[in-house]
């Protein structure tokens, strides 16, 4: 976690990167909650879509960081 914070602090656009990190954390927590709580095909589909969004935000945050 400390590595992540240090990398975020070293970026040239800190607000965009911190926002991307916040969105990533929110999507991760939401996905975790959905996986542990719901067990229907519709929820599985939506959860998989949230995971895809999470992955996209991770890539965007990496691009912003670099």
DSSP file (Angstrom, degrees, kcal/mol; ACC not computed):
  #  RESIDUE AA STRUCTURE BP1 BP2  ACC     N-H-->O    O-->H-N    N-H-->O    O-->H-N    TCO  KAPPA ALPHA  PHI   PSI    X-CA   Y-CA   Z-CA
    1    1 A X     >        0   0    0      0, 0.0     4,-2.2     0, 0.0     5,-0.2   0.000 360.0 360.0 360.0 -39.6    0.0    0.0    0.0
    2    2 A X  H  >  +     0   0    0      1,-0.2     4,-2.4     2,-0.2     5,-0.2   0.886 360.0  53.4 -63.9 -37.6    2.8    2.4    0.8
    3    3 A X  H  > S+     0   0    0      1,-0.2     4,-2.4     2,-0.2    -1,-0.2   0.919 108.1  50.8 -60.8 -42.8    4.3    1.8   -2.7
    4    4 A X  H  > S+     0   0    0      1,-0.2     4,-2.2     2,-0.2    -2,-0.2   0.928 111.0  47.3 -61.4 -46.5    1.0    2.6   -4.2
    5    5 A X  H  X S+     0   0    0     -4,-2.2     4,-2.2     1,-0.2    -1,-0.2   0.903 111.8  50.6 -63.7 -41.9    0.7    5.9   -2.3
    6    6 A X  H  X S+     0   0    0     -4,-2.4     4,-1.1     1,-0.2    -1,-0.2   0.892 110.4  49.5 -65.2 -38.9    4.3    6.9   -3.2
    7    7 A X  H  < S+     0   0    0     -4,-2.4     3,-0.3     1,-0.2     4,-0.2   0.899 110.7  50.3 -65.3 -39.6    3.7    6.2   -6.8
    8    8 A X  H >< S+     0   0    0     -4,-2.2     3,-1.1     1,-0.2    -2,-0.2   0.881 107.8  53.4 -66.1 -36.8    0.5    8.3   -6.8
    9    9 A X  H 3< S+     0   0    0     -4,-2.2    -1,-0.2     1,-0.2    -2,-0.2   0.763 103.5  58.1 -68.7 -24.3    2.3   11.2   -5.1
   10   10 A X  T 3< S+     0   0    0     -4,-1.1    -1,-0.2    -3,-0.3    -2,-0.2   0.413  84.4 107.9 -87.8   2.3    5.0   11.2   -7.8
   11   11 A X  S <  S-     0   0    0     -3,-1.1     3,-0.4    -4,-0.2    54,-0.1  -0.343  70.0-132.8 -81.9 162.4    2.6   11.8  -10.7
   12   12 A X  S    S+     0   0    0     52,-0.3     2,-0.4     1,-0.2    -1,-0.1   0.698 104.2  43.2 -85.7 -20.3    2.2   15.0  -12.7
   13   13 A X     >  +     0   0    0     51,-0.3     4,-1.9     1,-0.1    -1,-0.2  -0.661  69.8 167.6-121.5  74.6   -1.6   14.9  -12.5
   14   14 A X  H  > S+     0   0    0     -2,-0.4     4,-2.8    -3,-0.4     5,-0.2   0.847  70.5  54.0 -63.3 -37.3   -2.2   14.0   -8.9
   15   15 A X  H  > S+     0   0    0      1,-0.2     4,-2.2     2,-0.2    -1,-0.2   0.921 110.3  46.7 -66.6 -40.9   -6.0   14.8   -8.8
   16   16 A X  H  > S+     0   0    0     -3,-0.2     4,-2.2     2,-0.2    -1,-0.2   0.902 114.8  47.1 -65.1 -39.9   -6.8   12.6  -11.8
   17   17 A X  H  X S+     0   0    0     -4,-1.9     4,-2.3     2,-0.2    -2,-0.2   0.912 111.9  48.9 -69.7 -42.3   -4.7    9.7  -10.4
   18   18 A X  H  X S+     0   0    0     -4,-2.8     4,-2.2     2,-0.2    -1,-0.2   0.885 111.4  50.9 -64.5 -37.5   -6.2   10.0   -6.9
   19   19 A X  H  X S+     0   0    0     -4,-2.2     4,-2.5    -5,-0.2    -2,-0.2   0.921 110.1  49.2 -64.5 -42.9   -9.7   10.0   -8.4
   20   20 A X  H  X S+     0   0    0     -4,-2.2     4,-2.4     1,-0.2    -2,-0.2   0.891 110.6  51.0 -62.7 -38.7   -8.9    6.9  -10.5
   21   21 A X  H  X S+     0   0    0     -4,-2.3     4,-2.4     2,-0.2    -1,-0.2   0.888 109.9  49.7 -65.5 -39.0   -7.6    5.2   -7.4
   22   22 A X  H  X S+     0   0    0     -4,-2.2     4,-2.2     2,-0.2    -2,-0.2   0.911 111.7  47.7 -66.2 -42.5  -10.7    6.1   -5.4
   23   23 A X  H  X S+     0   0    0     -4,-2.5     4,-2.7     2,-0.2     5,-0.2   0.909 111.3  52.0 -64.0 -41.5  -12.9    4.7   -8.2
   24   24 A X  H  X S+     0   0    0     -4,-2.4     4,-2.3     1,-0.2    -2,-0.2   0.926 110.2  47.5 -60.7 -46.1  -10.8    1.6   -8.4
   25   25 A X  H  X S+     0   0    0     -4,-2.4     4,-2.4     2,-0.2    -1,-0.2   0.900 112.4  50.0 -63.3 -40.7  -11.1    1.0   -4.6
   26   26 A X  H  X S+     0   0    0     -4,-2.2     4,-2.5     1,-0.2    -2,-0.2   0.928 111.7  47.2 -64.3 -45.7  -14.9    1.5   -4.8
   27   27 A X  H  X S+     0   0    0     -4,-2.7     4,-2.5     1,-0.2    -1,-0.2   0.879 111.7  51.9 -64.0 -36.9  -15.3   -0.9   -7.7
   28   28 A X  H  X S+     0   0    0     -4,-2.3     4,-2.3    -5,-0.2    -2,-0.2   0.925 111.7  45.3 -65.4 -44.9  -13.2   -3.5   -5.9
   29   29 A X  H  X S+     0   0    0     -4,-2.4     4,-2.4     2,-0.2    -2,-0.2   0.902 113.3  50.5 -65.4 -40.6  -15.2   -3.3   -2.7
   30   30 A X  H  X S+     0   0    0     -4,-2.5     4,-2.5     2,-0.2    -2,-0.2   0.921 110.8  48.8 -63.4 -44.1  -18.5   -3.4   -4.6
   31   31 A X  H  X S+     0   0    0     -4,-2.5     4,-2.4     1,-0.2    -2,-0.2   0.915 111.2  50.2 -62.0 -43.4  -17.3   -6.5   -6.6
   32   32 A X  H  X S+     0   0    0     -4,-2.3     4,-1.8     1,-0.2    -2,-0.2   0.918 111.6  47.9 -61.3 -44.0  -16.2   -8.2   -3.4
   33   33 A X  H  X S+     0   0    0     -4,-2.4     4,-1.5     1,-0.2     5,-0.2   0.917 112.5  48.8 -63.7 -43.5  -19.6   -7.5   -1.7
   34   34 A X  H  X S+     0   0    0     -4,-2.5     4,-2.1     1,-0.2    -2,-0.2   0.884 109.6  51.7 -65.9 -38.8  -21.5   -8.7   -4.7
   35   35 A X  H  < S+     0   0    0     -4,-2.4    -1,-0.2     1,-0.2    -2,-0.2   0.888 115.3  41.7 -65.5 -38.4  -19.5  -12.0   -5.0
   36   36 A X  H  < S+     0   0    0     -4,-1.8    -1,-0.2    -5,-0.2    -2,-0.2   0.694 123.4  35.9 -83.5 -18.1  -20.0  -12.8   -1.4
   37   37 A X  H  < S+     0   0    0     -4,-1.5     2,-0.4    -5,-0.2    -2,-0.2   0.801 107.7  53.7-106.7 -34.5  -23.7  -11.8   -1.1
   38   38 A X     <  +     0   0    0     -4,-2.1    -1,-0.1    -5,-0.2     0, 0.0  -0.837  43.6 176.3-115.1 143.5  -25.6  -12.7   -4.4
   39   39 A X        +     0   0    0     -2,-0.4     2,-0.3    -3,-0.1    -1,-0.1  -0.045  42.0 110.5-135.7  33.9  -25.7  -15.9   -6.2
   40   40 A X  S  > S-     0   0    0      1,-0.1     4,-2.5     0, 0.0     5,-0.2  -0.765  73.3-116.2-107.0 158.3  -28.1  -15.5   -9.2
   41   41 A X  H  > S+     0   0    0     -2,-0.3     4,-2.3     1,-0.2     5,-0.2   0.871 115.2  54.1 -59.0 -37.7  -27.1  -15.5  -12.9
   42   42 A X  H  > S+     0   0    0      1,-0.2     4,-2.2     2,-0.2    -1,-0.2   0.927 111.3  44.5 -64.2 -43.7  -28.2  -11.8  -13.3
   43   43 A X  H  > S+     0   0    0      2,-0.2     4,-2.7     1,-0.2    -2,-0.2   0.874 110.6  55.2 -68.0 -36.2  -26.0  -10.7  -10.4
   44   44 A X  H  X S+     0   0    0     -4,-2.5     4,-2.3     2,-0.2    -2,-0.2   0.918 108.7  48.4 -61.0 -42.0  -23.2  -12.8  -11.7
   45   45 A X  H  X S+     0   0    0     -4,-2.3     4,-2.1     2,-0.2    -2,-0.2   0.943 113.6  45.7 -63.4 -47.7  -23.4  -11.0  -15.1
   46   46 A X  H  X S+     0   0    0     -4,-2.2     4,-2.3     1,-0.2    -2,-0.2   0.886 112.0  52.3 -63.3 -38.8  -23.5   -7.6  -13.4
   47   47 A X  H  X S+     0   0    0     -4,-2.7     4,-2.2     2,-0.2    -1,-0.2   0.897 108.0  51.1 -64.9 -40.0  -20.6   -8.5  -11.2
   48   48 A X  H  X S+     0   0    0     -4,-2.3     4,-2.0     1,-0.2    -1,-0.2   0.898 109.2  51.2 -64.1 -39.5  -18.6   -9.6  -14.1
   49   49 A X  H  X S+     0   0    0     -4,-2.1     4,-2.2     2,-0.2    -2,-0.2   0.902 108.5  51.5 -64.1 -40.7  -19.3   -6.3  -15.8
   50   50 A X  H  X S+     0   0    0     -4,-2.3     4,-2.6     1,-0.2    -2,-0.2   0.890 107.7  52.8 -62.1 -38.7  -18.2   -4.4  -12.7
   51   51 A X  H  X S+     0   0    0     -4,-2.2     4,-2.3     1,-0.2    -1,-0.2   0.898 107.9  51.0 -63.3 -39.5  -15.0   -6.4  -12.7
   52   52 A X  H  X S+     0   0    0     -4,-2.0     4,-2.1     2,-0.2    -2,-0.2   0.904 110.3  48.9 -63.9 -40.9  -14.4   -5.4  -16.3
   53   53 A X  H  X S+     0   0    0     -4,-2.2     4,-2.4     2,-0.2    -2,-0.2   0.906 109.5  53.1 -63.4 -41.5  -14.9   -1.7  -15.4
   54   54 A X  H  X S+     0   0    0     -4,-2.6     4,-2.2     1,-0.2    -2,-0.2   0.922 108.9  49.0 -59.0 -45.2  -12.5   -2.2  -12.5
   55   55 A X  H  X S+     0   0    0     -4,-2.3     4,-2.1     1,-0.2    -1,-0.2   0.892 110.2  51.3 -63.0 -40.4   -9.9   -3.5  -14.9
   56   56 A X  H  X S+     0   0    0     -4,-2.1     4,-2.3     1,-0.2    -1,-0.2   0.901 109.7  49.4 -63.7 -41.3  -10.4   -0.6  -17.3
   57   57 A X  H  X S+     0   0    0     -4,-2.4     4,-2.7     2,-0.2    -2,-0.2   0.880 107.9  54.8 -66.4 -37.4  -10.0    1.9  -14.4
   58   58 A X  H  X S+     0   0    0     -4,-2.2     4,-2.1     2,-0.2    -2,-0.2   0.930 109.7  46.8 -59.9 -44.9   -6.8    0.1  -13.4
   59   59 A X  H  X S+     0   0    0     -4,-2.1     4,-2.3     2,-0.2    -2,-0.2   0.903 112.1  50.2 -64.4 -40.9   -5.4    0.5  -16.9
   60   60 A X  H  X S+     0   0    0     -4,-2.3     4,-2.4     1,-0.2    -2,-0.2   0.907 109.7  50.7 -64.1 -40.8   -6.4    4.2  -17.0
   61   61 A X  H  X S+     0   0    0     -4,-2.7     4,-2.2     1,-0.2    -1,-0.2   0.891 109.6  51.1 -64.0 -37.9   -4.8    4.8  -13.7
   62   62 A X  H  X S+     0   0    0     -4,-2.1     4,-2.2     2,-0.2    -2,-0.2   0.909 110.2  49.1 -65.2 -41.1   -1.6    3.2  -15.0
   63   63 A X  H  < S+     0   0    0     -4,-2.3    -2,-0.2     1,-0.2    -1,-0.2   0.900 112.2  48.1 -64.7 -40.0   -1.6    5.4  -18.1
   64   64 A X  H  < S+     0   0    0     -4,-2.4   -52,-0.3     1,-0.2   -51,-0.3   0.870 111.4  51.3 -66.8 -36.1   -2.2    8.5  -16.0
   65   65 A X  H  <        0   0    0     -4,-2.2    -2,-0.2     1,-0.3   -53,-0.2   0.898 360.0 360.0 -69.4 -39.8    0.7    7.5  -13.6
   66   66 A X     <        0   0    0     -4,-2.2    -1,-0.3    -5,-0.2    -2,-0.2   0.488 360.0 360.0 -77.4 360.0    3.1    6.9  -16.4
